[in-house]
Amino acid sequence: MPIQLTPIIHKSLVHGYTWEVIDEQLLAEHIARVALGQARHVAKILLNIGAALPVPIDDAWAAAVKMLTVPPGTDPWHRDGWMFQVMSWLSAYKAGPDSLINTPQMIFAQKGFDGIQLDFDAMGNISAVVIFEDKATDNPRATIRDDVWPEFEEYESGGDANVLVAEVTGLLEKRQGIDVDDVVRRVIWKDARHFRVSITVGDTHTTDSGRGRLFKDYDTKVPGDVKRRRGETFYVNDLRAWMDSIAGKVLSHIAALKAAHV
């Protein structure tokens, strides 16, 4: 696993993890596989399930390279945001190996949830439907205040409930031996909605007090027990330069995989 998680909790405001990338090359290899449409293969690696190496089909090589390449004169925000979503997905698997987690979106800036995770109790009932918001940004507090909190308030009020049920149903269909309709019918949606914001931070928000400022008002936007409010942070000193470096490693790995299959 290329990302190390360290648990954090800030009183009754938020709980979650800080992330540290301990193996950039392995991270790049996982991102490359996801870009090639092979997230299922990466999930098997994370769960220690042996599987034969998949071979990309048709023009998957070119499509993956396009995803990771920023055209001249354009900003890297969509590419960086997508790579951060993959990091979020990897971290979610690390923290919840028994959960069901949807795979990263393959279309930049696609409408919908950044991620959905289903947790289960001992009886097989859904104990939490965790809604992800993933943000790679140089302005973490403003992004949380102006972008994330309004989204969470909308979801908390029941907005996009039809989309959420559809996502949950699709995830449940991946689990064998259950009555999907019955499981969905027994969900107490108001209690089950949990939230997880993952965001890049600089020096300002790496301490306990800094995280308190970063996640200020979380408990008023998502009231109730702290278990409903997850916050994940990834410290990076120069976000765009770091993302450029990782993207370069991803592209090199894609080229190596392609060469090996020629």
VENWO-V229550 format. One record per backbone hydrogen bond with DSSP energy under -0.5 kcal/mol. CO is the residue of the C=O (numbers start at 1). NH is the residue of the N-H. E is the energy in kcal/mol with one decimal. If there is no record, write none. Layout:
# VENWO-V229550
co:nh:e
CO:NH:E
CO:NH:E
This chain:
# VENWO-V229550
co:nh:e
2:22:-2.6
2:23:-1.2
4:20:-1.7
6:18:-2.3
8:16:-2.2
9:11:-0.7
10:13:-2.4
10:14:-0.9
14:10:-2.8
15:231:-2.4
16:8:-2.3
17:233:-1.7
18:6:-2.2
19:235:-0.7
20:4:-3.4
20:22:-0.7
23:27:-2.2
24:28:-2.5
25:29:-2.1
26:30:-2.3
27:31:-2.6
28:32:-2.4
29:33:-2.0
30:34:-2.2
31:35:-2.6
32:36:-1.5
33:38:-2.8
34:37:-1.9
38:42:-1.7
39:43:-2.7
40:44:-1.8
41:45:-1.7
42:46:-2.4
43:47:-1.9
44:49:-3.5
45:48:-1.4
48:50:-0.6
54:56:-0.5
57:60:-2.2
59:63:-2.3
60:64:-2.6
61:65:-2.3
62:66:-2.2
63:67:-1.8
64:68:-1.4
65:69:-0.5
66:69:-0.9
68:70:-0.5
69:71:-0.7
71:74:-1.7
76:80:-3.0
77:81:-2.8
78:82:-2.3
79:83:-2.4
80:84:-2.2
81:85:-1.8
82:86:-1.9
83:87:-2.1
84:88:-2.5
85:89:-2.4
86:90:-2.5
87:91:-2.5
88:92:-2.4
89:93:-2.0
90:94:-2.0
91:95:-2.3
92:96:-2.4
96:99:-1.9
99:101:-0.5
100:118:-3.1
107:110:-1.5
115:132:-2.7
116:102:-2.2
117:119:-0.5
117:130:-3.1
118:100:-2.0
119:127:-2.3
119:128:-1.4
121:124:-1.9
125:121:-2.5
125:127:-0.5
128:119:-2.5
128:130:-0.6
129:131:-0.6
129:194:-2.5
130:117:-1.9
130:132:-0.5
131:196:-2.5
132:114:-1.1
132:115:-0.6
133:198:-2.8
135:137:-0.8
135:200:-1.6
139:143:-2.2
140:144:-2.4
141:145:-2.8
142:146:-2.8
143:147:-2.1
143:148:-1.8
144:149:-2.9
147:151:-1.1
148:152:-2.6
149:153:-2.6
150:154:-1.9
151:155:-2.5
152:156:-2.8
153:157:-1.6
154:159:-2.6
155:158:-1.4
158:161:-1.3
160:164:-2.4
161:165:-2.5
162:166:-1.9
163:167:-2.3
164:168:-2.6
165:169:-2.7
166:170:-2.3
167:171:-2.1
168:172:-2.5
169:173:-1.7
171:174:-1.7
172:175:-2.0
175:178:-0.6
178:180:-1.0
179:183:-2.4
180:184:-2.5
181:185:-2.2
182:186:-1.4
184:187:-1.2
187:189:-1.1
188:191:-0.7
188:192:-2.3
189:193:-1.8
192:129:-3.0
194:131:-2.6
195:230:-3.0
196:133:-2.2
196:198:-0.5
197:232:-3.0
198:135:-2.8
199:234:-2.0
201:236:-2.1
202:205:-1.2
203:206:-1.1
207:211:-2.7
208:212:-1.9
209:213:-1.8
210:214:-2.3
211:215:-2.6
213:216:-0.9
215:218:-2.1
217:220:-1.0
217:221:-1.9
218:222:-2.7
225:228:-2.0
226:229:-2.1
228:195:-2.6
228:230:-0.6
229:15:-2.1
230:197:-2.0
231:17:-0.7
232:199:-2.2
233:19:-2.8
234:201:-2.3
238:242:-2.5
239:243:-2.6
240:244:-2.3
241:245:-2.0
242:246:-2.4
243:247:-2.8
244:248:-2.1
245:249:-1.8
246:250:-2.5
247:251:-2.6
248:252:-2.0
249:253:-2.1
250:254:-2.4
251:255:-2.3
252:256:-2.0
253:257:-2.6
254:258:-2.5
255:259:-2.4
256:260:-1.9
257:261:-0.9
258:261:-0.9
258:262:-0.6
259:262:-0.8
